[in-house]
């Protein structure tokens, strides 16, 4: 072994020796570390590096590399490759890069060297630094976060990753060697853990439950589900989450039966790609609980795994997917490809903290301005990936394909998705007006939609970013979070009288989605993770983010929420919750709710708890087994604000939970509420479902400012029954006329008088009515047509 000469510290034969060195510069094998029985191939992309060193480590922290190898560049694809014999699964690996701003010098040594240094950043924007060890952008698992508690215990911190001329621990930042602490990739053997049969649900059938892996089961009440749900029809198969699994992928797997019983078809998980959260505190605000700062686009976040051994997070995630698939449910992931967690220039052009992408080739991966600064552009997050570059588009497509093929995922929601369609090299807001015409044809957006089509997977955009609001502007085949729906429903259900805007959105936003694939492309949400919960929407006039722990404090958050505290009236709040659920589940489009909304989870008015990992953002399932869910013990000195009050039903059950499950099951079982195309009374179509909006008498046309609407949903074209909604957002009772034709059963009345009966009835027990029906103020009544 040729020790002490950089790049030649390896055995000359046997395990960890290089194989076929002469072929490395012409090889074509794919990016990442690929294990085979007798060898492992390593490949990373860099167009502008002049040298790349592959390092092998015995342990992820505390030691320098055991072996190292000079990789070889294929000039055709700019990929650097190496093939090493006998690398064992579970081996840790990383890289160092040299380039035009830091040339290789034979005097360079590990341990704080400046040999070869020319500049922190050159005139082309390059920022290579061999003292900053990098992990593989294609790593299937990453050993640890860039900052860990062990690092702190050793007297170190994330300042070691900084570049520039400042100091860290008495060493010039650019010279400080991060090898002992930087995250490493992990070599994994091919994994055969099954993910089950993908349900391949038609998009119009979806009912989405947005959830955080940790928030879903972290609370101790997840271990009491059988007791909590005892006696509630349909939940007999739900079992307790074992204590050791709470807050993990393994724990989430136990919730598949819960969501199926609740009536949902799909769970959409907040980001599970590796992010910096190992140090998130559980006794105060801090860190990034939501996880929208991605470091590894192929690696499941190790913090959410019970099994944290190499390969453990991958196996556990796949078992979770199988648990949902076995219940006929789909799994969507919230993904963040618009920016990474590497940050930006921190106000100085020669300062960065790269641990992966930017260290390999900043000018290829990131948007830079003319002065060479990283721009946060339309993301507001310190950097913006450059999708004019093929390598970055490939990163996204390869990542998506991996999660589809290997991890069994059924769909994706793309954070700040317009960023992915900015073309060709614009980084200034002023460029966007001219570029917008290219948006629908941007190659990455088109390729993502094609990938979804080929895998029968859903691709859903958060259709806005800092620079633009692009709902309805994505290429055909994309689904889109519909913020217009959110705003219109919030306003109308607090009595604003925005009549025609409300009708347009309930009718599936025809203007925006008629040429986008139909109403199933509109994701109808009223609340999402980044904002009020539904309970808080009806309980506060303004955000309340400066709560004491465990409900805050948090910064940021929207100041305009179209919320109303319902005059402080608990009964009206519960009534309005039922109104929101009813409108959402009877609207054209795909309903999406937030974890805990089914029983009234409150964040005490915090509308931006991105940094809160506590009972505020965990499902407290004890709230289901009581009429007073906000009086349950939080486990902290600070209690829930009693926004819900005490319901008027006669048993110890949360009536909202019963009502929400009723609605979700009703929609799941109804063809009339799952339409692929828009209805039109002049068309003959097997998918023709017509939504007819009229005045209270069923005859007159609505006018601006009307707050009382009679909605007839014609299900006959799909062989289903009709539904009739009587919507009164006036504060006093109003009489509505029922259709003379047909017979009608009242299945829902959201008014307070019906709370003892959970505000809903089966078709068998529902009252048969005709003539007129008086609808209480701020309430909704639903009738279903019956045959007898």
N, C-alpha and C positions, 0 to 999 in steps of 0.2 A: 504494500500500500504506500502511495506517494504522499505521506502526510505533510502538512504545512505549506503546500503549494496550492493556492486557491484554484478550485476547479478540478483537482486531481486527487482529492481525498476520498478514495474508494478502493474496495478490493479489486484486484486484477482478474479474479475469476470467482465463480460461485455467486451466492446471494449478494445482492446490491452491487454487482459489477455491471458496467455498461455492456450492452449487446449491440452488435452491428453498427458501430459508430459511423462507419462510412455511409450508411443509408439515412442518417438522421436528416440531412439537409434536403433530401428528395422525398421523404416520407409524406404520407397523406392522411394518417390516422387522425381521428377527431380530437377536438379540444377537451381538456380535462385530464384526470388521471383514470386510466382504464386498466383494470386488473385482469390478467389472464393467469392461468395456472402456473406458468413458469416465468412470467414477466409482467411488468406494468409499463404502459406507455404514458408519457407526460407531454402535454402540449398547451402552450399559451400563446396568445396573439400579442404582437407588438410590431408595428410598422417602423417605428422610429428608434427603438432601442438598438444599441450597438453590441451589447453583451447581456446575456441572461444566465444567471447561475441558479441551478436547481439544488436545493438543500434537503437532506433527509435528517429527521430528528428522532431521537429515542422517546422523548417526552415533549408535550406541548409547551411547557414553560420551564424556566430555570436553568436550561442548558443551551450551549451552542450546538450548531449542527454537527452530526456525527459524520455524514458523508456529503460531498458536493460534486457537481458535474457541470461543465460548460455545455449548454444546449446549442443546437444548430438550427439556423433559420432557413426555411424554405423561401426563396425569394419570390415564388409565384403567389403564395397566399399569406406571407408575412407571419407565419406560425412557426414558433420555436419548439423543437421536439427533442425528446430523449427516450430511450428504451432501456430499462434497468431490470436485471435478472433477480428473481426470487424475492421481490418486495412483498412483505406480508400484509394482508388486510389489517387495518388498524394503524398502519404506518403514517406518521405525520410528515408533511412536506411543505415547503415554501420556496420563495424565489427572491433574488436580488437583481436589480437592473441598472445598467449603465447606459449613457447616451451622450448626445452632443454637449450638454451642459455639465456633465460629470463623466469624463473619459476614464477608461480603465487604466490603472497604473499598477504595475507589479508590486509596488510598495504598499498597496492597500491591504489592510488586515482587518479582521473582525475586531470590534472593540474601540469604536470612536475614532475612525480614521478620516483625514481630509485629503488623502492622496488622490489625485486626479480631479479634484474639484475645480470648476471654472466659474459657475454661477448657479444660484438656486433656480433661476428660470432664464432661458435664453430668448433670443429675439423671435423664435418660432413658438414659444410657449412651453417648450419641453421642461420637465421638472424631475428628471431622473435622480435618484439618490440611493446608492447601494447600501447605505447604513439603515435604511428603512425596509425591513423584511415584509414581503407581500404574500398574501394568500391568493390562491387560484380563483379567478372569477367563476370558473365552472366546477368548483369543489362541490361534491355531493353532500358533504358534511364539513362543518368548520369546528375546530377544537374548542374555541371559547371566544368571548367578546374581546374587543380591544382594551377594555377596562374590566377588571374583575376584583372581587374582594381579596383574593390571594395577592394580587398586585399591590393593593393598598396595604395589606398586612406586611408586605416586604418593603414598604416605604416608597413605592413607585406610584405613578399615576399616568393618565393619558397624555400629559405634557411631553412624554418621551417621543411621541409621533410627530411633533412639530418640526418644521424645517426653518430655514432662515438663520439670522445671526443672533437671535436671542440665546438665553441660557436655560438649560435644564440640569439640575443637580450639579452645577458648576461646569457643565460641558456645553459647548456651542451646539444649539439644537440640531443643526444639519448633520453634525458628527455623531450624535448619540445613536448607538447601535441598539435596535429594538429586537434583535433576534431571540433573546431569552423570553420575551413577553408577547410578541406579536402573534395574532391568531394564525393557525396553520390549517391547511387542508388535510383531510383524512382519506387515505386510500381505502375504498370499500370493494369487497367482492360483489359480483352481481347478486342481487337480492331477489328471492323467489316468493316472498310473502305475498299471498293473493290479496287483491282488493275487491273481489266479488264481481258480480255482473252489473255493469253500469245500466241504470234504469232507462236511459235514453228517453226521458219524458219530453213530449212535445212542449215547446216553450209556453204555449197558452195555458197549460195545466199547472204551471209553477205557482207555488205560494212560498215566499222566501222568508227565512228567519235569520236575521243578521245577528251574529254572536261573536264574542271573544272567547277563545279557547279557555283561557284561565277564568274569565268571569262566569262561564257557564256552570262550572262545578267547584270552584274554589271554596265557596261558603260551606260550613259544616252541615247545613241543612240538606245538601246533596246526598249526604249519607243517611237521610231519614225519609227518602222519597216514598217508600212503600207505606209508611205510616201516614205521611202527609196526604197521599192520594187515595188512601183506602176509602172505598165506597163511591168513588167517582167513576161513572161508567166509561169504559174504554181504556182506562189506565191500569188495568189489572196486571199487565205484563211488565210494567216499569219496576225496576229493582234499585236498591240503594247503590250509590257509588262508593266503593271501598275508600277508606280514609287516605291510603297511600296514593291513590290515583287522582285525588281531587286537584283540579287545576291543570290537568295534563291531557294529552291526546287520548290516553287510555281512559281517562275520566269522561271525556267528551263522547267516546264510543258508547258509554252507558246511556247517553241521552237520546240515542236514535229512536228507541221505543217511546220515549216521552214525546218527541216531536211528531212521530207518526200518530200517536194517540191524540195529540193536540190538533192535528189536521193539516200540518205543513208537509210540503213535498221536498223542500230544499233547505239546507243550512249553508249560509254564506259566512265564512270565517274571516274576521279581521286578519291582517297580515300574519302569516306563519313563516315566511322567508326569514332567514337569520337576520336579526337586528340587534342593536346594542341595548340589552335589557337585563343582563345578569346582575347588575347592581341596583336595579329598581328597588327602592325601600318599601317595606310593608308596614311602616310605622309613621310615615310622613309623605308629603308629596315629593315627587322627583322622578327623573328618568322619562321614558316614553312608553307608557303602558299600552297605547294603541299599536305601536310598532311600525309607523310609517317612515322609517329611515332604514332602508334595506342595505345589507352588506353582502348577502349571498343569495342569488336568484335560483339556486338549485338545492340549497340546504334547508331542511326543516329546522326551525328554531329549537335549539337544544334545551332551552329553559322550559319548554312546554312538554318535555318528555319525562316520563317516570324512569325509563331506561336510558341513561345518559352515556352508556358505553358506546364506543365506535360502532356505528350501524344501528344503534338502539333507536334514535329518533326516527330514522327512515322506516324501520320495521313497525314501530308503534303507530306512526302516522298511517301507514298502509292498513294496519288492522282497524284503525278508527274508520277509515274510508269503507272498508268491508262491512263494518257494523252498520253503517248508514245504508249501504247498497243492499244489504240483506233485508232491510226493512222497506226497500223500494224508494229510499230517499236519495237525492243527489247532494253532492258536495261542491260548492263554489268557493274560490279563494279570492280575497281582496288582494290585488297585486300592485306594487309601486315601482313602475319602470320609468317614471318621468325624472326621478332624481335618485341619488344614492345617499347613504349615511356618511359618506366621506367628507361632507362639508365643502367649504369653498376657500376663499383667500383670506378670510378673517380680517378684511380691510387693508391687507398688504399683499401686493402682487407676488412677493417672494416667499410667502408663508402658506403651507398646506399641511394636511395631516393624512396623507394617503396611506392606505393599508392594502389596496388591491388595484382597482381599475385605473385610477389616475397615475399610480406608480408605474404601471406597465406602459401607458401611452395616453397622457392627458389630452393631447390634441386630437386623438381619434375618438375617445369616449365622451368627452365633455364639450359643451359650448363655451367658447372663449370670445371675448370681445377684441377689438383691434389693439388694445393695450396688453392683451394676453391674460387679463383677469378671467377667472371662472365667473360666469354669470348665473344668477339664480332665475333670471328671466321670468317665465310664467309660473314657476314653482314656488318661489319665495322660501326655498329650503337650502340655500347656499350653493347649489349647483343645478345644472340641467343637462341631462344626457343629450347627445347630438345624434338625432335620427336621420341626418343626412348621410351618416357614415354606415357602410354596410356591416362593419363589425358590430355596431351597436344594435342594428336591426336584427342581425343574426343572434345576438345575445338574447333578445326578447323572444324570438321565435323558437330558439333551441330550449330556452327555459320553459316556455309554455308546452312544447312538445314533450319534454321530460315529465312534467307534472301530469300531462294527459296519459302518456304511454306507461310510465313506470309507477306513478303514484296514484293513478286511477281517478283523478279529478274530473269533474263534469262541466265546469265552467269557471269564468273569471270575471271579476269586476275590476276595472282599471282606474286607479287613482289618477286624478287630473289628466284624463285621457287625451284632451286636445294637444297636449305637449307632444304626444307621439305622432301627430300629424302636421307638425310645423315643417315647412318646406320652402326652399331647399337648405338655406343656412342662416335663416333669420334669427337674430337674438334680440332684436329691438321690437318693442310693442308696435311702433309705427309701421313696421313691415307687414303686419298681419292683415291689414285690409287688402293689400295686393296679393298676399299668399292664400287668402281664404278660398279662392277659386280652385286651388290645388288640393284643398283639404280632403274632399271626398275621394280623390284619386291618389292620395299619398300611398306610396308602396307598402309601408308598414301597416297602415290601417286596413288596406285591401288584403294583405297577406294574412293578417290576424283573422279577419272574417273568413277567408278561405280555409284557414286551419280549423276554425270552429266548425265550418260546414263539413269538412272531411272527417272530423271526429265526432260529429253530432254533439258538439259542446257549445255552450252559450258564451258569447263575448259581450260584456256589458260595460258601457262607458260611464264614468262620472264625467258628464259632458260639459264641464267647465274647468277653467283654471284662472289664474290671476288676470289674464289678458282677455278672455272672451267667454261668452256663454253660448255654447254650441248645441243645445238641445235640438234635435231634429236634423242636424247637419252631418251626422256620421254616415259612412257608406252603408248601403243596403245590407241588411243582415245583422247589424249591430243592435243590441239592446241598449237603452240609455236610461240612467236615473233621470226622472222627470221632475226637476225642481219647480216647474210651472204648476204641475199637479199639486205638489206640496203646498205652495203658496196660495193657490186658489181654494183648496179645501180648507186650509186653516182660516182663511178670511171669511168664507161663506158660513162656516159653522160657528163663528162667533158673531154672526149677524151683520156682516158688512154689506150684504146685498149685491155682491159682485156676480150677478145672476148668470150672465152669458159666459164669463170666464169659468165659473163653476161647471156649467153645462158642458162646455168644450172639454174640460179635463175629465169629468166623469164619463163622457162619451168616448174616451180613449185618445183625446188630443188629435183629432182627425187631421188638422192642418199640418202638424209636425210629423205624423207617423203613417199617413195613408200611403205614401210612396216609400216608406222605410220598412215595409214588411207587415204592416198592420198593427193593431192595438197591443199585441203581445210584445212589441218592442218598447213599449212604455213601461218602465218600472215605476209603479205608483207607490211612493213612500210619503208618509206624513212627518215622520221623524227618522233620524239615522243616528249612528254612534256619535257624530260630531254635532251635537245640539242637545236640546231638551229631550228627555224621555216623553212619551205621550202623557204620562201622569203630570209631569212638570209643565207641559204645554198648556194644560187647563188650570194650573195652580199658581202661576207667576205672571206678572206683567212685564218684568224685566229679569235679565239673568242675575244670578246670585252666586258668582264665582269665588267670592272671598270668604266662603264658608270656612270654619275651622275644620281641621282633620277629624274624621275621615272623609269629609265631603268637599274638601278643598284645602288650601286655596289653589285656584288655577288662574292663568292669565288667558287673554284672547277671548274668542267666542263672539258670535254675532250679537250685535246690539239690536237688530231688527228681527223679531221672531214671530210676529203676528200671533202672539200669545195673549191669553186673557185669564185672569185668576178666578173667573166665574163669580166675581163678587164675594169671594171667600165662602161661598155656599158649598158644603161638602156634597150634598145631594145633587146639585147641579153639575159639579165636577164629574161625579160618577156617571151622570146622564150624558154629559158631553163626551166622555170616554166611549160610551156605547155608540154615540152618534158617529164618531170618527171610525170606529171599527166597522160599523154598518156601511157607511159610504165607501170606504176603501174596498171592502170585500164584494160590493155590488158594482163597482166601477169596471169599465173595460180596462184591460191592461193587467199587469202582474203586481199583486200586492206584496209589499215587503214591510216587515215589522222588526222591531229591535228587541233583543233579549230582555225578558222581564216585563215587557209591556203587557203581556197576557195577564199579569196579576198586579200591575200598577207600580212597577219599580220606580222609586224616586231617587234623584241625585241631590235632593234638597235645593233644586234650582240651579245647580252648576251645569252650564251648557257647553263646557269645553274640558271635560275631565280626562284629558289625554295623559296626565301625569298622576292619576289617582288609581292605585291598585288596592282597593279596600271594599268594604261592604257597600259603598256607594256605587261601584261598578260590577258587583257580583250579584248573581241571582240568589235572592234569599227566599228559598222555597217554602219556609214556614209561613210566608205571606199568603199561601194558597189555602191554608187550613184555618182561616179566621175571617170574621167579618170586619176586622180592624187591622188590616195588614201593616199599617205604619205605626202600630203600637207594639209590634214584635221587637224583641231586644236586638239592637245592632251589635252588641258585644263591645261597644265603645262608650265612653262617657257621654258622647253626643248622640242624641236620638234622631230618628227620622222626623222630619216635619210631618205633622199629621194632616197630610193633604187629602187623604182618602176619606177620613172620618170612619164612622161605623155604619155599615150597610144595614138595611131593614129586613133582610132575609132571616129565616128562623133557625138556621143551623150554622155551625162553625165552618163555613166555607166562604171563600172570596167569590162573590157573585160575578165579578168581572172575568175571572178565570173560566167559569162555566159558560159565560156568554161568548167569550173569545173562541173557546173550543167549538161551541155550537156553530159560529159563523165560519170558521175555517173548514170544518167538516161539511157544512152546507155547500160551500163553494167547491170543495174538492169533489163532491158528488153530483154537481149540477152542470149539465152541458150548456145551459143558457148563460152561465157566467164564465164560460171559457171559450171565447171566440177568437178565431184566427183572422177574420176579416171584419170590416165594418158593415153594418146592416144598412139597407136602404129599402124603403117600402116599394120602390119601383123595380126591384131586382128579384129574380128567381135564382136562389143559390142554396146549396145544401148547408152552407155556413152562414146563412143570413139570419142574424140576430139583431133585432131592431130596438133601439132605445128611443122612446117617445117622451119628450118633456112638454108638459102642459101646465096650465093654471089648475087651481084646486078642483074645478068642475070637470076637468079632463077634456075641455073643448077649447077654451081660449088660449091664445098664444101668450107666452110670457113677455114681459117688458122689463126694461132695465130697472133694477132696484127691487124686483120681486124677491121675497125671502121665503115664499111658500111654493113648492114645486111638486107636481105629481109626475112620477116617472114610471112608465109602463115598459117592462123588458119583455119583449116578445120572443119566447123560446120555441115557438111552434116550428120554425124553420129547421131546427136541429132535433125535432122530436121530443122536446122538453116542455115543461109547464111554464106559464108566464109568471112573472113577479111584478108586484105593484108596490112602489115606494111612495109614501106620503111624507114629505120633508117639510117641517115647519121650523124655520129659524127666526120666527117672530116670538116675542116674549109672552104672548097670550095664546090660549087655545084657538084653533082654527078648524072649521069643518071642511072635509074633503068628500067628494063624490066617488063612490066605487063604480067601476064599469057595470053597466046593465048586463052585458054578456058575461057568461061564465059564473062560476061559484068560487068564493074566495075564503081562504082560511088565514086568520091573523097569526103569523108565526113569530113576529118580533114587534115589540113596542118598547122603545128605549126610555119612556117616561118613568119617573120615580115610583108611581103607583104599582108598577109591575115588578119591581125589584125583588119582593118576596118570592116571585115565581121565576126569578133569574131573567126576566124580560124576554124570554123565548119559549117556544112550545114546539113539540114535534107535530108533524102534519096530522097525526092521529088524535092528538089532544087539543089542537088549536081550535079556537072559536070560529064557527062559520058565520059570516056577516055579509050584509048587503046594504044598499042605500047609501047612507052617509056615515062617516066616522070622524069623531072629533079628536084631533091630534093636539096634545099638550104643547105649550111653548117650549122651544128648543128641544124638540124630540122628533123621532122618526118612527114610522110604523111600516112594517113590511107584510104584505099579503102574498100568498101563493095560490095560484089557481088549482082547483081540485076537480076531480071527475064526478064525485057524487054530490 
